[in-house]
Amino acid sequence: MSRYPGISDHGLIGDLQTAALVTTDGCVDWFCTPRFDAPSVFAALLDADQGGHFRIAPEGCEYVTRQMYVPDTAILITRFMSAGGVGEVCDFMPVHTGRATGRHRMSGRSGSPAGP
């Protein structure tokens, strides 16, 4: 993936108050909190060297990825496939009900998808 992936190479997760962009190679490279118009925590989307990011991905570079959402949800699955196996990361931001809050978090789960 290039140092500056295209916007089409990102999935969006959010909690109705803010959002994060996750690249197809498992990198959170844009996240503003506590609101959309707040300063960014991760901004590699704009500056790959100093913008900051968070990434979960397989070791090495010989893999193919696919991103998809769990149907009817904002849960983003990034699947990594290589000769050695398949793994996935599920990213989401829990939605708080009621009034707006300054507390936001990204959650995720990693592992191997269930086999037949």
C-alpha positions in Angstrom: 0.0 0.0 0.0 1.3 3.5 -0.7 2.3 5.9 2.0 -0.9 7.8 1.3 -3.7 5.3 0.5 -6.7 6.6 -1.5 -9.9 7.4 0.3 -11.4 4.3 -1.3 -8.8 2.2 0.6 -10.4 3.1 3.9 -13.3 1.8 6.0 -15.2 4.1 8.3 -16.0 3.3 11.9 -17.9 5.8 14.2 -20.1 6.3 17.2 -22.4 9.1 15.9 -20.2 11.8 17.5 -16.8 11.1 15.9 -15.2 8.6 13.5 -12.0 6.9 12.5 -10.7 5.8 9.1 -9.1 2.3 8.9 -7.0 1.4 5.8 -7.3 -1.9 4.0 -4.0 -3.0 5.6 -5.3 -2.5 9.2 -4.0 1.0 10.0 -6.1 3.6 11.8 -4.7 6.7 10.1 -7.4 9.3 11.0 -9.2 9.8 14.3 -10.5 13.0 15.9 -12.0 13.0 19.4 -14.2 13.9 21.1 -16.0 15.3 18.0 -15.5 15.4 14.2 -14.1 18.9 14.4 -11.6 18.2 17.2 -7.9 18.0 16.7 -6.8 14.6 15.4 -5.2 11.9 17.5 -4.0 10.0 14.4 -3.4 11.9 11.2 -1.2 9.7 9.0 -3.8 10.4 6.3 -2.3 13.9 6.0 1.3 13.3 7.2 2.7 9.7 6.9 5.9 10.6 8.8 4.6 12.6 11.8 0.8 12.3 11.7 0.6 9.2 13.9 -1.3 5.9 13.4 -2.2 2.6 15.0 -1.9 -0.6 13.1 -2.6 -4.3 13.6 -1.4 -6.5 10.7 0.5 -9.7 10.0 4.3 -9.7 10.2 5.9 -9.5 6.7 4.3 -8.2 3.5 3.2 -11.3 1.6 -0.5 -11.1 2.2 -3.7 -9.9 0.5 -6.4 -8.0 2.4 -10.2 -7.5 2.1 -12.4 -5.2 4.0 -16.1 -5.7 4.6 -18.8 -4.7 7.1 -20.8 -7.1 9.2 -24.3 -6.8 7.5 -26.5 -4.0 8.9 -23.7 -2.7 11.3 -20.8 -0.4 11.4 -18.5 -3.2 12.4 -15.6 -3.3 10.0 -13.7 -6.5 9.3 -10.3 -6.4 7.8 -9.2 -9.9 6.6 -5.6 -10.8 6.0 -4.9 -13.8 3.8 -1.4 -15.3 3.2 0.1 -18.7 2.3 0.4 -19.3 6.1 -3.3 -18.7 6.9 -6.1 -16.2 7.4 -6.6 -13.7 10.2 -9.0 -10.8 10.8 -9.4 -7.7 12.8 -12.9 -6.4 13.6 -13.0 -2.6 14.4 -15.9 -0.6 15.8 -16.7 2.3 18.0 -19.4 1.6 20.7 -22.3 4.0 20.5 -23.3 5.7 23.8 -27.1 6.4 24.1 -28.4 9.5 25.7 -26.6 12.9 25.5 -23.3 13.6 23.9 -20.2 12.6 25.8 -16.5 13.4 25.6 -15.7 9.7 26.2 -15.0 7.7 23.0 -13.2 4.5 22.3 -12.3 2.2 19.4 -12.7 -1.4 20.1 -11.6 -4.4 18.2 -11.1 -8.1 18.2 -8.4 -10.0 16.3 -8.1 -13.7 15.5 -8.8 -16.2 12.8 -12.2 -16.5 11.2 -14.1 -19.7 12.0 -13.5 -22.5 9.7 -16.1 -24.9 8.1 
